[in-house]
Amino acid sequence: MNLSFRRMTEQDVNNVYEIEKKIFACPWTKKSFIFEVRNQKYSYPFVAEENIRIVGYIVAWYIANELHIGNIAVLPEKQRQGIGKFLLNNLFDLLKDIDISYLEVREHNYKAIKMYESFGFSSLYKRQAYYPDGEDAVVMIKSMQNGKNDGLV
């Protein structure tokens, strides 16, 4: 698999949105992705491409040495091939001064939780009825010093 990692552009939004609709019951809107692409001060939207085809993406916010991963998705037929890990690895490699990283994940998304745990994320607490369909979110956190996981703060 020959993957590349690059910043998401407005020209990518239609393809990203198509993936978003396939993956999530409550997808982000196209306007949301466009906002993230244009917000270059705090937003870090990236895509993973395989042979010029977008196969996954990640959107994160980086403020005051804190990284919040807001969205990550991989085409259904490309899942379980390491693309999610590729996206996370590249993001962490790019942002060297992260002190803490966190995200929310559906409490029943066991595959994603397992992947995040492999990166050193730990479950912190649940957010009740976080998603529009009423499902709870697990807030996961990773404390980092110089790109290494040092456990919870």
Chimera marker file (.cmm) of the C-alpha trace (Angstrom):
<marker_set name="trace">
<marker id="1" x="0.000" y="0.000" z="0.000" r="1" g="1" b="0" radius="0.5"/>
<marker id="2" x="1.485" y="3.311" z="-1.100" r="1" g="1" b="0" radius="0.5"/>
<marker id="3" x="-0.086" y="6.048" z="1.030" r="1" g="1" b="0" radius="0.5"/>
<marker id="4" x="0.556" y="9.766" z="1.069" r="1" g="1" b="0" radius="0.5"/>
<marker id="5" x="-0.430" y="12.296" z="3.738" r="1" g="1" b="0" radius="0.5"/>
<marker id="6" x="-1.268" y="15.892" z="2.920" r="1" g="1" b="0" radius="0.5"/>
<marker id="7" x="-3.329" y="18.821" z="4.089" r="1" g="1" b="0" radius="0.5"/>
<marker id="8" x="-6.986" y="18.708" z="3.042" r="1" g="1" b="0" radius="0.5"/>
<marker id="9" x="-8.050" y="21.318" z="0.457" r="1" g="1" b="0" radius="0.5"/>
<marker id="10" x="-11.445" y="22.664" z="-0.533" r="1" g="1" b="0" radius="0.5"/>
<marker id="11" x="-11.196" y="20.536" z="-3.681" r="1" g="1" b="0" radius="0.5"/>
<marker id="12" x="-11.098" y="17.444" z="-1.424" r="1" g="1" b="0" radius="0.5"/>
<marker id="13" x="-14.271" y="18.253" z="0.481" r="1" g="1" b="0" radius="0.5"/>
<marker id="14" x="-16.703" y="16.461" z="-1.855" r="1" g="1" b="0" radius="0.5"/>
<marker id="15" x="-14.700" y="13.225" z="-1.655" r="1" g="1" b="0" radius="0.5"/>
<marker id="16" x="-14.219" y="13.560" z="2.094" r="1" g="1" b="0" radius="0.5"/>
<marker id="17" x="-17.934" y="14.213" z="2.560" r="1" g="1" b="0" radius="0.5"/>
<marker id="18" x="-18.806" y="11.055" z="0.607" r="1" g="1" b="0" radius="0.5"/>
<marker id="19" x="-16.645" y="9.018" z="2.980" r="1" g="1" b="0" radius="0.5"/>
<marker id="20" x="-18.166" y="10.833" z="5.955" r="1" g="1" b="0" radius="0.5"/>
<marker id="21" x="-21.695" y="9.856" z="4.878" r="1" g="1" b="0" radius="0.5"/>
<marker id="22" x="-20.671" y="6.196" z="4.470" r="1" g="1" b="0" radius="0.5"/>
<marker id="23" x="-19.108" y="6.002" z="7.923" r="1" g="1" b="0" radius="0.5"/>
<marker id="24" x="-21.179" y="8.103" z="10.288" r="1" g="1" b="0" radius="0.5"/>
<marker id="25" x="-24.877" y="8.051" z="11.165" r="1" g="1" b="0" radius="0.5"/>
<marker id="26" x="-24.644" y="11.762" z="11.973" r="1" g="1" b="0" radius="0.5"/>
<marker id="27" x="-22.145" y="13.090" z="9.412" r="1" g="1" b="0" radius="0.5"/>
<marker id="28" x="-20.467" y="16.464" z="9.452" r="1" g="1" b="0" radius="0.5"/>
<marker id="29" x="-21.711" y="18.832" z="6.761" r="1" g="1" b="0" radius="0.5"/>
<marker id="30" x="-19.708" y="19.971" z="3.752" r="1" g="1" b="0" radius="0.5"/>
<marker id="31" x="-19.717" y="23.451" z="5.301" r="1" g="1" b="0" radius="0.5"/>
<marker id="32" x="-18.039" y="22.032" z="8.398" r="1" g="1" b="0" radius="0.5"/>
<marker id="33" x="-15.190" y="20.593" z="6.348" r="1" g="1" b="0" radius="0.5"/>
<marker id="34" x="-14.811" y="23.804" z="4.356" r="1" g="1" b="0" radius="0.5"/>
<marker id="35" x="-14.646" y="25.774" z="7.611" r="1" g="1" b="0" radius="0.5"/>
<marker id="36" x="-11.885" y="23.465" z="8.890" r="1" g="1" b="0" radius="0.5"/>
<marker id="37" x="-9.881" y="23.781" z="5.663" r="1" g="1" b="0" radius="0.5"/>
<marker id="38" x="-10.096" y="27.572" z="5.831" r="1" g="1" b="0" radius="0.5"/>
<marker id="39" x="-9.316" y="27.796" z="9.574" r="1" g="1" b="0" radius="0.5"/>
<marker id="40" x="-5.572" y="27.372" z="9.211" r="1" g="1" b="0" radius="0.5"/>
<marker id="41" x="-4.743" y="28.915" z="12.577" r="1" g="1" b="0" radius="0.5"/>
<marker id="42" x="-6.071" y="26.072" z="14.740" r="1" g="1" b="0" radius="0.5"/>
<marker id="43" x="-7.490" y="23.411" z="12.443" r="1" g="1" b="0" radius="0.5"/>
<marker id="44" x="-5.430" y="20.574" z="11.018" r="1" g="1" b="0" radius="0.5"/>
<marker id="45" x="-7.422" y="18.644" z="8.395" r="1" g="1" b="0" radius="0.5"/>
<marker id="46" x="-5.463" y="16.011" z="6.457" r="1" g="1" b="0" radius="0.5"/>
<marker id="47" x="-6.181" y="13.263" z="3.969" r="1" g="1" b="0" radius="0.5"/>
<marker id="48" x="-4.580" y="9.924" z="3.263" r="1" g="1" b="0" radius="0.5"/>
<marker id="49" x="-4.347" y="9.129" z="-0.430" r="1" g="1" b="0" radius="0.5"/>
<marker id="50" x="-3.660" y="5.880" z="-2.195" r="1" g="1" b="0" radius="0.5"/>
<marker id="51" x="-2.930" y="6.268" z="-5.906" r="1" g="1" b="0" radius="0.5"/>
<marker id="52" x="-4.422" y="9.795" z="-5.904" r="1" g="1" b="0" radius="0.5"/>
<marker id="53" x="-7.655" y="8.507" z="-4.292" r="1" g="1" b="0" radius="0.5"/>
<marker id="54" x="-8.638" y="9.771" z="-0.850" r="1" g="1" b="0" radius="0.5"/>
<marker id="55" x="-9.039" y="6.724" z="1.378" r="1" g="1" b="0" radius="0.5"/>
<marker id="56" x="-9.200" y="8.447" z="4.759" r="1" g="1" b="0" radius="0.5"/>
<marker id="57" x="-8.981" y="11.748" z="6.603" r="1" g="1" b="0" radius="0.5"/>
<marker id="58" x="-8.442" y="13.295" z="9.988" r="1" g="1" b="0" radius="0.5"/>
<marker id="59" x="-9.444" y="16.666" z="11.418" r="1" g="1" b="0" radius="0.5"/>
<marker id="60" x="-7.837" y="17.920" z="14.600" r="1" g="1" b="0" radius="0.5"/>
<marker id="61" x="-7.543" y="21.182" z="16.483" r="1" g="1" b="0" radius="0.5"/>
<marker id="62" x="-4.233" y="22.244" z="17.976" r="1" g="1" b="0" radius="0.5"/>
<marker id="63" x="-4.363" y="25.020" z="20.556" r="1" g="1" b="0" radius="0.5"/>
<marker id="64" x="-1.853" y="25.792" z="23.316" r="1" g="1" b="0" radius="0.5"/>
<marker id="65" x="-0.056" y="22.447" z="22.981" r="1" g="1" b="0" radius="0.5"/>
<marker id="66" x="-3.332" y="20.526" z="23.245" r="1" g="1" b="0" radius="0.5"/>
<marker id="67" x="-4.568" y="18.370" z="20.393" r="1" g="1" b="0" radius="0.5"/>
<marker id="68" x="-8.241" y="17.508" z="20.062" r="1" g="1" b="0" radius="0.5"/>
<marker id="69" x="-8.973" y="14.929" z="17.403" r="1" g="1" b="0" radius="0.5"/>
<marker id="70" x="-12.403" y="15.853" z="16.098" r="1" g="1" b="0" radius="0.5"/>
<marker id="71" x="-12.917" y="13.445" z="13.222" r="1" g="1" b="0" radius="0.5"/>
<marker id="72" x="-11.149" y="10.497" z="11.653" r="1" g="1" b="0" radius="0.5"/>
<marker id="73" x="-12.512" y="8.123" z="9.045" r="1" g="1" b="0" radius="0.5"/>
<marker id="74" x="-11.389" y="5.523" z="6.525" r="1" g="1" b="0" radius="0.5"/>
<marker id="75" x="-13.327" y="4.175" z="3.551" r="1" g="1" b="0" radius="0.5"/>
<marker id="76" x="-15.219" y="1.044" z="4.662" r="1" g="1" b="0" radius="0.5"/>
<marker id="77" x="-13.436" y="-1.201" z="2.131" r="1" g="1" b="0" radius="0.5"/>
<marker id="78" x="-10.047" y="0.129" z="3.300" r="1" g="1" b="0" radius="0.5"/>
<marker id="79" x="-10.599" y="-0.286" z="7.038" r="1" g="1" b="0" radius="0.5"/>
<marker id="80" x="-8.362" y="-2.579" z="9.090" r="1" g="1" b="0" radius="0.5"/>
<marker id="81" x="-5.432" y="-1.949" z="6.743" r="1" g="1" b="0" radius="0.5"/>
<marker id="82" x="-3.565" y="0.520" z="8.972" r="1" g="1" b="0" radius="0.5"/>
<marker id="83" x="-4.821" y="3.736" z="7.369" r="1" g="1" b="0" radius="0.5"/>
<marker id="84" x="-6.241" y="5.116" z="10.631" r="1" g="1" b="0" radius="0.5"/>
<marker id="85" x="-2.888" y="4.446" z="12.315" r="1" g="1" b="0" radius="0.5"/>
<marker id="86" x="-1.131" y="6.046" z="9.333" r="1" g="1" b="0" radius="0.5"/>
<marker id="87" x="-3.217" y="9.206" z="9.791" r="1" g="1" b="0" radius="0.5"/>
<marker id="88" x="-2.567" y="9.385" z="13.534" r="1" g="1" b="0" radius="0.5"/>
<marker id="89" x="1.162" y="8.664" z="13.198" r="1" g="1" b="0" radius="0.5"/>
<marker id="90" x="1.582" y="11.393" z="10.594" r="1" g="1" b="0" radius="0.5"/>
<marker id="91" x="-0.392" y="13.902" z="12.642" r="1" g="1" b="0" radius="0.5"/>
<marker id="92" x="1.667" y="13.187" z="15.769" r="1" g="1" b="0" radius="0.5"/>
<marker id="93" x="4.890" y="13.395" z="13.729" r="1" g="1" b="0" radius="0.5"/>
<marker id="94" x="3.848" y="16.777" z="12.357" r="1" g="1" b="0" radius="0.5"/>
<marker id="95" x="2.891" y="18.331" z="15.695" r="1" g="1" b="0" radius="0.5"/>
<marker id="96" x="5.901" y="17.822" z="17.937" r="1" g="1" b="0" radius="0.5"/>
<marker id="97" x="4.926" y="20.033" z="20.896" r="1" g="1" b="0" radius="0.5"/>
<marker id="98" x="1.757" y="18.241" z="21.989" r="1" g="1" b="0" radius="0.5"/>
<marker id="99" x="1.402" y="17.992" z="25.775" r="1" g="1" b="0" radius="0.5"/>
<marker id="100" x="-1.959" y="16.284" z="25.803" r="1" g="1" b="0" radius="0.5"/>
<marker id="101" x="-4.239" y="14.798" z="23.204" r="1" g="1" b="0" radius="0.5"/>
<marker id="102" x="-7.885" y="13.856" z="23.550" r="1" g="1" b="0" radius="0.5"/>
<marker id="103" x="-10.885" y="12.705" z="21.548" r="1" g="1" b="0" radius="0.5"/>
<marker id="104" x="-14.421" y="11.418" z="21.833" r="1" g="1" b="0" radius="0.5"/>
<marker id="105" x="-15.465" y="8.046" z="20.437" r="1" g="1" b="0" radius="0.5"/>
<marker id="106" x="-18.780" y="6.218" z="20.437" r="1" g="1" b="0" radius="0.5"/>
<marker id="107" x="-18.818" y="3.870" z="23.402" r="1" g="1" b="0" radius="0.5"/>
<marker id="108" x="-19.699" y="0.896" z="21.167" r="1" g="1" b="0" radius="0.5"/>
<marker id="109" x="-17.024" y="1.584" z="18.537" r="1" g="1" b="0" radius="0.5"/>
<marker id="110" x="-14.735" y="-1.102" z="19.931" r="1" g="1" b="0" radius="0.5"/>
<marker id="111" x="-12.442" y="-1.208" z="16.878" r="1" g="1" b="0" radius="0.5"/>
<marker id="112" x="-11.669" y="2.502" z="17.160" r="1" g="1" b="0" radius="0.5"/>
<marker id="113" x="-11.225" y="2.311" z="20.930" r="1" g="1" b="0" radius="0.5"/>
<marker id="114" x="-8.759" y="-0.542" z="20.503" r="1" g="1" b="0" radius="0.5"/>
<marker id="115" x="-6.801" y="1.448" z="17.901" r="1" g="1" b="0" radius="0.5"/>
<marker id="116" x="-6.675" y="4.517" z="20.165" r="1" g="1" b="0" radius="0.5"/>
<marker id="117" x="-5.520" y="2.372" z="23.083" r="1" g="1" b="0" radius="0.5"/>
<marker id="118" x="-2.685" y="1.058" z="20.890" r="1" g="1" b="0" radius="0.5"/>
<marker id="119" x="-1.517" y="4.699" z="20.672" r="1" g="1" b="0" radius="0.5"/>
<marker id="120" x="-1.568" y="5.058" z="24.442" r="1" g="1" b="0" radius="0.5"/>
<marker id="121" x="-4.969" y="6.698" z="24.852" r="1" g="1" b="0" radius="0.5"/>
<marker id="122" x="-6.874" y="5.841" z="28.028" r="1" g="1" b="0" radius="0.5"/>
<marker id="123" x="-10.574" y="6.162" z="28.770" r="1" g="1" b="0" radius="0.5"/>
<marker id="124" x="-11.178" y="9.137" z="31.021" r="1" g="1" b="0" radius="0.5"/>
<marker id="125" x="-14.963" y="9.309" z="31.374" r="1" g="1" b="0" radius="0.5"/>
<marker id="126" x="-18.238" y="9.060" z="29.438" r="1" g="1" b="0" radius="0.5"/>
<marker id="127" x="-20.218" y="11.958" z="28.036" r="1" g="1" b="0" radius="0.5"/>
<marker id="128" x="-23.865" y="11.042" z="28.343" r="1" g="1" b="0" radius="0.5"/>
<marker id="129" x="-25.950" y="11.269" z="25.141" r="1" g="1" b="0" radius="0.5"/>
<marker id="130" x="-23.114" y="13.065" z="23.342" r="1" g="1" b="0" radius="0.5"/>
<marker id="131" x="-24.160" y="12.032" z="19.843" r="1" g="1" b="0" radius="0.5"/>
<marker id="132" x="-27.389" y="13.202" z="18.176" r="1" g="1" b="0" radius="0.5"/>
<marker id="133" x="-28.793" y="9.660" z="18.280" r="1" g="1" b="0" radius="0.5"/>
<marker id="134" x="-28.305" y="9.546" z="22.066" r="1" g="1" b="0" radius="0.5"/>
<marker id="135" x="-25.263" y="7.273" z="22.225" r="1" g="1" b="0" radius="0.5"/>
<marker id="136" x="-22.672" y="8.061" z="24.870" r="1" g="1" b="0" radius="0.5"/>
<marker id="137" x="-19.126" y="9.061" z="24.007" r="1" g="1" b="0" radius="0.5"/>
<marker id="138" x="-16.020" y="7.816" z="25.728" r="1" g="1" b="0" radius="0.5"/>
<marker id="139" x="-13.552" y="10.655" z="26.237" r="1" g="1" b="0" radius="0.5"/>
<marker id="140" x="-10.053" y="9.317" z="25.730" r="1" g="1" b="0" radius="0.5"/>
<marker id="141" x="-6.865" y="11.114" z="26.666" r="1" g="1" b="0" radius="0.5"/>
<marker id="142" x="-3.164" y="10.731" z="26.091" r="1" g="1" b="0" radius="0.5"/>
<marker id="143" x="-0.494" y="12.685" z="27.918" r="1" g="1" b="0" radius="0.5"/>
<marker id="144" x="2.569" y="13.233" z="25.793" r="1" g="1" b="0" radius="0.5"/>
<marker id="145" x="6.035" y="14.607" z="26.354" r="1" g="1" b="0" radius="0.5"/>
<marker id="146" x="8.183" y="14.979" z="23.232" r="1" g="1" b="0" radius="0.5"/>
<marker id="147" x="5.869" y="12.672" z="21.307" r="1" g="1" b="0" radius="0.5"/>
<marker id="148" x="5.980" y="9.869" z="23.900" r="1" g="1" b="0" radius="0.5"/>
<marker id="149" x="3.060" y="8.609" z="25.913" r="1" g="1" b="0" radius="0.5"/>
<marker id="150" x="3.624" y="9.292" z="29.588" r="1" g="1" b="0" radius="0.5"/>
<marker id="151" x="0.234" y="8.220" z="30.922" r="1" g="1" b="0" radius="0.5"/>
<marker id="152" x="-2.427" y="10.459" z="32.398" r="1" g="1" b="0" radius="0.5"/>
<marker id="153" x="-1.610" y="13.819" z="33.872" r="1" g="1" b="0" radius="0.5"/>
<link id1="1" id2="2" r="1" g="1" b="0" radius="0.2"/>
<link id1="2" id2="3" r="1" g="1" b="0" radius="0.2"/>
<link id1="3" id2="4" r="1" g="1" b="0" radius="0.2"/>
<link id1="4" id2="5" r="1" g="1" b="0" radius="0.2"/>
<link id1="5" id2="6" r="1" g="1" b="0" radius="0.2"/>
<link id1="6" id2="7" r="1" g="1" b="0" radius="0.2"/>
<link id1="7" id2="8" r="1" g="1" b="0" radius="0.2"/>
<link id1="8" id2="9" r="1" g="1" b="0" radius="0.2"/>
<link id1="9" id2="10" r="1" g="1" b="0" radius="0.2"/>
<link id1="10" id2="11" r="1" g="1" b="0" radius="0.2"/>
<link id1="11" id2="12" r="1" g="1" b="0" radius="0.2"/>
<link id1="12" id2="13" r="1" g="1" b="0" radius="0.2"/>
<link id1="13" id2="14" r="1" g="1" b="0" radius="0.2"/>
<link id1="14" id2="15" r="1" g="1" b="0" radius="0.2"/>
<link id1="15" id2="16" r="1" g="1" b="0" radius="0.2"/>
<link id1="16" id2="17" r="1" g="1" b="0" radius="0.2"/>
<link id1="17" id2="18" r="1" g="1" b="0" radius="0.2"/>
<link id1="18" id2="19" r="1" g="1" b="0" radius="0.2"/>
<link id1="19" id2="20" r="1" g="1" b="0" radius="0.2"/>
<link id1="20" id2="21" r="1" g="1" b="0" radius="0.2"/>
<link id1="21" id2="22" r="1" g="1" b="0" radius="0.2"/>
<link id1="22" id2="23" r="1" g="1" b="0" radius="0.2"/>
<link id1="23" id2="24" r="1" g="1" b="0" radius="0.2"/>
<link id1="24" id2="25" r="1" g="1" b="0" radius="0.2"/>
<link id1="25" id2="26" r="1" g="1" b="0" radius="0.2"/>
<link id1="26" id2="27" r="1" g="1" b="0" radius="0.2"/>
<link id1="27" id2="28" r="1" g="1" b="0" radius="0.2"/>
<link id1="28" id2="29" r="1" g="1" b="0" radius="0.2"/>
<link id1="29" id2="30" r="1" g="1" b="0" radius="0.2"/>
<link id1="30" id2="31" r="1" g="1" b="0" radius="0.2"/>
<link id1="31" id2="32" r="1" g="1" b="0" radius="0.2"/>
<link id1="32" id2="33" r="1" g="1" b="0" radius="0.2"/>
<link id1="33" id2="34" r="1" g="1" b="0" radius="0.2"/>
<link id1="34" id2="35" r="1" g="1" b="0" radius="0.2"/>
<link id1="35" id2="36" r="1" g="1" b="0" radius="0.2"/>
<link id1="36" id2="37" r="1" g="1" b="0" radius="0.2"/>
<link id1="37" id2="38" r="1" g="1" b="0" radius="0.2"/>
<link id1="38" id2="39" r="1" g="1" b="0" radius="0.2"/>
<link id1="39" id2="40" r="1" g="1" b="0" radius="0.2"/>
<link id1="40" id2="41" r="1" g="1" b="0" radius="0.2"/>
<link id1="41" id2="42" r="1" g="1" b="0" radius="0.2"/>
<link id1="42" id2="43" r="1" g="1" b="0" radius="0.2"/>
<link id1="43" id2="44" r="1" g="1" b="0" radius="0.2"/>
<link id1="44" id2="45" r="1" g="1" b="0" radius="0.2"/>
<link id1="45" id2="46" r="1" g="1" b="0" radius="0.2"/>
<link id1="46" id2="47" r="1" g="1" b="0" radius="0.2"/>
<link id1="47" id2="48" r="1" g="1" b="0" radius="0.2"/>
<link id1="48" id2="49" r="1" g="1" b="0" radius="0.2"/>
<link id1="49" id2="50" r="1" g="1" b="0" radius="0.2"/>
<link id1="50" id2="51" r="1" g="1" b="0" radius="0.2"/>
<link id1="51" id2="52" r="1" g="1" b="0" radius="0.2"/>
<link id1="52" id2="53" r="1" g="1" b="0" radius="0.2"/>
<link id1="53" id2="54" r="1" g="1" b="0" radius="0.2"/>
<link id1="54" id2="55" r="1" g="1" b="0" radius="0.2"/>
<link id1="55" id2="56" r="1" g="1" b="0" radius="0.2"/>
<link id1="56" id2="57" r="1" g="1" b="0" radius="0.2"/>
<link id1="57" id2="58" r="1" g="1" b="0" radius="0.2"/>
<link id1="58" id2="59" r="1" g="1" b="0" radius="0.2"/>
<link id1="59" id2="60" r="1" g="1" b="0" radius="0.2"/>
<link id1="60" id2="61" r="1" g="1" b="0" radius="0.2"/>
<link id1="61" id2="62" r="1" g="1" b="0" radius="0.2"/>
<link id1="62" id2="63" r="1" g="1" b="0" radius="0.2"/>
<link id1="63" id2="64" r="1" g="1" b="0" radius="0.2"/>
<link id1="64" id2="65" r="1" g="1" b="0" radius="0.2"/>
<link id1="65" id2="66" r="1" g="1" b="0" radius="0.2"/>
<link id1="66" id2="67" r="1" g="1" b="0" radius="0.2"/>
<link id1="67" id2="68" r="1" g="1" b="0" radius="0.2"/>
<link id1="68" id2="69" r="1" g="1" b="0" radius="0.2"/>
<link id1="69" id2="70" r="1" g="1" b="0" radius="0.2"/>
<link id1="70" id2="71" r="1" g="1" b="0" radius="0.2"/>
<link id1="71" id2="72" r="1" g="1" b="0" radius="0.2"/>
<link id1="72" id2="73" r="1" g="1" b="0" radius="0.2"/>
<link id1="73" id2="74" r="1" g="1" b="0" radius="0.2"/>
<link id1="74" id2="75" r="1" g="1" b="0" radius="0.2"/>
<link id1="75" id2="76" r="1" g="1" b="0" radius="0.2"/>
<link id1="76" id2="77" r="1" g="1" b="0" radius="0.2"/>
<link id1="77" id2="78" r="1" g="1" b="0" radius="0.2"/>
<link id1="78" id2="79" r="1" g="1" b="0" radius="0.2"/>
<link id1="79" id2="80" r="1" g="1" b="0" radius="0.2"/>
<link id1="80" id2="81" r="1" g="1" b="0" radius="0.2"/>
<link id1="81" id2="82" r="1" g="1" b="0" radius="0.2"/>
<link id1="82" id2="83" r="1" g="1" b="0" radius="0.2"/>
<link id1="83" id2="84" r="1" g="1" b="0" radius="0.2"/>
<link id1="84" id2="85" r="1" g="1" b="0" radius="0.2"/>
<link id1="85" id2="86" r="1" g="1" b="0" radius="0.2"/>
<link id1="86" id2="87" r="1" g="1" b="0" radius="0.2"/>
<link id1="87" id2="88" r="1" g="1" b="0" radius="0.2"/>
<link id1="88" id2="89" r="1" g="1" b="0" radius="0.2"/>
<link id1="89" id2="90" r="1" g="1" b="0" radius="0.2"/>
<link id1="90" id2="91" r="1" g="1" b="0" radius="0.2"/>
<link id1="91" id2="92" r="1" g="1" b="0" radius="0.2"/>
<link id1="92" id2="93" r="1" g="1" b="0" radius="0.2"/>
<link id1="93" id2="94" r="1" g="1" b="0" radius="0.2"/>
<link id1="94" id2="95" r="1" g="1" b="0" radius="0.2"/>
<link id1="95" id2="96" r="1" g="1" b="0" radius="0.2"/>
<link id1="96" id2="97" r="1" g="1" b="0" radius="0.2"/>
<link id1="97" id2="98" r="1" g="1" b="0" radius="0.2"/>
<link id1="98" id2="99" r="1" g="1" b="0" radius="0.2"/>
<link id1="99" id2="100" r="1" g="1" b="0" radius="0.2"/>
<link id1="100" id2="101" r="1" g="1" b="0" radius="0.2"/>
<link id1="101" id2="102" r="1" g="1" b="0" radius="0.2"/>
<link id1="102" id2="103" r="1" g="1" b="0" radius="0.2"/>
<link id1="103" id2="104" r="1" g="1" b="0" radius="0.2"/>
<link id1="104" id2="105" r="1" g="1" b="0" radius="0.2"/>
<link id1="105" id2="106" r="1" g="1" b="0" radius="0.2"/>
<link id1="106" id2="107" r="1" g="1" b="0" radius="0.2"/>
<link id1="107" id2="108" r="1" g="1" b="0" radius="0.2"/>
<link id1="108" id2="109" r="1" g="1" b="0" radius="0.2"/>
<link id1="109" id2="110" r="1" g="1" b="0" radius="0.2"/>
<link id1="110" id2="111" r="1" g="1" b="0" radius="0.2"/>
<link id1="111" id2="112" r="1" g="1" b="0" radius="0.2"/>
<link id1="112" id2="113" r="1" g="1" b="0" radius="0.2"/>
<link id1="113" id2="114" r="1" g="1" b="0" radius="0.2"/>
<link id1="114" id2="115" r="1" g="1" b="0" radius="0.2"/>
<link id1="115" id2="116" r="1" g="1" b="0" radius="0.2"/>
<link id1="116" id2="117" r="1" g="1" b="0" radius="0.2"/>
<link id1="117" id2="118" r="1" g="1" b="0" radius="0.2"/>
<link id1="118" id2="119" r="1" g="1" b="0" radius="0.2"/>
<link id1="119" id2="120" r="1" g="1" b="0" radius="0.2"/>
<link id1="120" id2="121" r="1" g="1" b="0" radius="0.2"/>
<link id1="121" id2="122" r="1" g="1" b="0" radius="0.2"/>
<link id1="122" id2="123" r="1" g="1" b="0" radius="0.2"/>
<link id1="123" id2="124" r="1" g="1" b="0" radius="0.2"/>
<link id1="124" id2="125" r="1" g="1" b="0" radius="0.2"/>
<link id1="125" id2="126" r="1" g="1" b="0" radius="0.2"/>
<link id1="126" id2="127" r="1" g="1" b="0" radius="0.2"/>
<link id1="127" id2="128" r="1" g="1" b="0" radius="0.2"/>
<link id1="128" id2="129" r="1" g="1" b="0" radius="0.2"/>
<link id1="129" id2="130" r="1" g="1" b="0" radius="0.2"/>
<link id1="130" id2="131" r="1" g="1" b="0" radius="0.2"/>
<link id1="131" id2="132" r="1" g="1" b="0" radius="0.2"/>
<link id1="132" id2="133" r="1" g="1" b="0" radius="0.2"/>
<link id1="133" id2="134" r="1" g="1" b="0" radius="0.2"/>
<link id1="134" id2="135" r="1" g="1" b="0" radius="0.2"/>
<link id1="135" id2="136" r="1" g="1" b="0" radius="0.2"/>
<link id1="136" id2="137" r="1" g="1" b="0" radius="0.2"/>
<link id1="137" id2="138" r="1" g="1" b="0" radius="0.2"/>
<link id1="138" id2="139" r="1" g="1" b="0" radius="0.2"/>
<link id1="139" id2="140" r="1" g="1" b="0" radius="0.2"/>
<link id1="140" id2="141" r="1" g="1" b="0" radius="0.2"/>
<link id1="141" id2="142" r="1" g="1" b="0" radius="0.2"/>
<link id1="142" id2="143" r="1" g="1" b="0" radius="0.2"/>
<link id1="143" id2="144" r="1" g="1" b="0" radius="0.2"/>
<link id1="144" id2="145" r="1" g="1" b="0" radius="0.2"/>
<link id1="145" id2="146" r="1" g="1" b="0" radius="0.2"/>
<link id1="146" id2="147" r="1" g="1" b="0" radius="0.2"/>
<link id1="147" id2="148" r="1" g="1" b="0" radius="0.2"/>
<link id1="148" id2="149" r="1" g="1" b="0" radius="0.2"/>
<link id1="149" id2="150" r="1" g="1" b="0" radius="0.2"/>
<link id1="150" id2="151" r="1" g="1" b="0" radius="0.2"/>
<link id1="151" id2="152" r="1" g="1" b="0" radius="0.2"/>
<link id1="152" id2="153" r="1" g="1" b="0" radius="0.2"/>
</marker_set>
